[in-house]
Amino acid sequence: MRTPKHRAARVVVIGGGISGLSAAHRLIELSSKNAINTEVLLLEGSGRLGGVISTKVKDELILEEGPDSFITTKPRALDLCLRVGLESNILETNDETRRIFVARRDKLVPIPEGFSFAPTRIRPFVMSPLFSLLGKLRMSLDIVLPRRNSKEDESVESFFTRRLGREAFNLLVQPLLSGIYGADPGKLSIRATLPHLAEMEEKHGSIIRAVREFARSKNGASNGSATRRYNQFISLQNGMNEFVEVLASRLPEGGIRLYKSVRKLARNEKGWSVLTKDNESINADGVIVAVPAIHASALVRGFDPQLGDYLSDIKYSSSIVINLIYNRKDFSYPLDGVGFVVPKTENTPITACTFSSVKFPGRTPPETVHLRCVIGGAATSEAHDRDDAWLTDIAHNTLSPLLGITSEPLFGVVSRNPESLPQYAVGHPEHIARIDTRVQHYSGLELAGNAYSGVGIPDCVRSGEEAAERLLNRT
Ligand SMILES: Cc1cc2nc3c(=O)[nH]c(=O)nc-3n(C[C@H](O)[C@H](O)[C@H](O)COP(=O)(O)OP(=O)(O)OC[C@H]3O[C@@H](n4cnc5c(N)ncnc54)[C@H](O)[C@@H]3O)c2cc1C
């Protein structure tokens, strides 16, 4: 970014999701710390901030239409929450009932304790009714199977079926990953989604041995960082939107413009022209593009068609979230876990369900049960055309036999998230390296968002903050 001598440098952040908000906040934080005169302007195409983060409040119940929590072991989101004064609003998820189940033939079977994409404890696996004897034996072969003789990327499906066998893949890995990525693991890149597991195989030759060693060393070590003080997943007392609102409140007055959809970026002699759909042209010294890659592609295509093509090569999947509220007296089974995942082989469009009233204790009245179902993956495209009543029925009919529910829900809220999750295809890391190389040609241009190096909220916060840091460092 070229810094003007007699006026503030203007940086335009495009996109008001968590990536764009984190970028804008970091620009202000660093500018103030280093006495840099920066004017930050965030342009959001829709009428609200947050992107896929959206909290709805109905009958005093907090319903998350997108993400409901985030992980603390990747610390960037937690650190940001603490820096913006959200410490007393942090809501820790229930650590006493951490069990997750797998839905299997109208029953919920617990995922064996200590599963971290491979067993870290042997006994719970041996005892688990989830796998056949042959499936368990096949999994244990990982300890003796030779490591792969290639550093090339491969699909998640190929990696896990090779190391742990088809049954472990079908019953555990596929449903767990489709809950996170809504993706076909036959296409997902192992090096982009679970790079530590690919590295474990390279280093230790066996993922079971490596994850067990890691779990042991983690138990013994204390790094003293903030993440240690919190449970693995956290949310905020009033829902995820609190994060969005606090970040927005930290931006200067007039620094956010809603309904400002950007259609094009162009270079000019001073830096950049940001052209909006309503034909405004805004000059900027630096630009952070924090919109999904499919939209970013259209913005850059005018000055770099190759970069435009690379960005549009990143495909997205859609998902639907269905929040359901029931009377507790209508449940005949105990809710002794935080939710369940559904293998593709079960043939229902529901891919996962969170027992929200258990996961977030104290947020739902005791006489009520709050469940949150997700439809993701291949089933979503068909389900998207269905109306809310049909989707609520499908969710309810899937849940009833599994949880012994005897009455209809009090109400349901259906939320559609079209093209919201990027699919990290095999070769994604190399693809991102090509994108980075092209972006580096342009002074004052940075990309941020969930398309590049992680889809979770902590990854998006990191992506936004690092884009801001790079932009100011390249000044
Ligand atoms: C259903 C669902 C559940 C999830 N659950 C979790 C979870 O529990 N935990 C977790 O860590 N992660 C979760 N994720 C992932 C995580 O929430 C997302 O990856 C992250 O919020 C994406 O943020 P973003 O800012 O990169 O993109 P987005 O949220 O997509 O924001 C992009 C913004 O850019 C705007 N925009 C687009 N085009 C333009 C334009 N031309 N001009 C101006 N503005 C534009 C959009 O309107 C939008 O506001 C979930 C995702 C989904 C879809």
The ligand as an ORCA input file, in Angstrom:
! r2SCAN-3c Opt
* xyz 0 1
  C     -24.479    -23.440      8.903
  C     -23.069    -23.144      9.314
  C     -22.640    -23.504     10.585
  C     -21.323    -23.240     10.971
  N     -20.937    -23.589     12.239
  C     -19.717    -23.213     12.678
  C     -19.383    -23.376     14.063
  O     -20.205    -23.831     14.884
  N     -18.146    -22.976     14.463
  C     -17.244    -22.411     13.599
  O     -16.124    -22.069     14.026
  N     -17.545    -22.218     12.285
  C     -18.762    -22.586     11.822
  N     -19.105    -22.352     10.503
  C     -18.129    -21.703      9.615
  C     -17.999    -20.194      9.846
  O     -19.160    -19.702     10.455
  C     -17.795    -19.446      8.520
  O     -16.741    -20.030      7.780
  C     -17.466    -17.963      8.758
  O     -18.430    -17.354      9.583
  C     -17.352    -17.243      7.413
  O     -17.061    -15.884      7.623
  P     -16.592    -14.940      6.427
  O     -16.555    -13.558      6.954
  O     -15.339    -15.475      5.824
  O     -17.706    -15.092      5.299
  P     -19.258    -14.724      5.324
  O     -19.828    -14.959      6.657
  O     -19.832    -15.441      4.165
  O     -19.287    -13.155      5.076
  C     -19.059    -12.574      3.821
  C     -19.810    -11.246      3.764
  O     -19.513    -10.613      2.526
  C     -20.693     -9.996      2.033
  N     -20.529     -9.825      0.578
  C     -20.519    -10.792     -0.390
  N     -20.306    -10.236     -1.594
  C     -20.178     -8.901     -1.395
  C     -19.925     -7.796     -2.259
  N     -19.785     -7.954     -3.574
  N     -19.858     -6.543     -1.716
  C     -19.996     -6.344     -0.378
  N     -20.232     -7.361      0.487
  C     -20.320     -8.623     -0.013
  C     -21.792    -10.968      2.417
  O     -23.064    -10.342      2.411
  C     -21.330    -11.391      3.804
  O     -21.844    -10.559      4.811
  C     -20.413    -22.604     10.074
  C     -20.845    -22.243      8.795
  C     -22.153    -22.497      8.416
  C     -22.625    -22.082      7.041
*
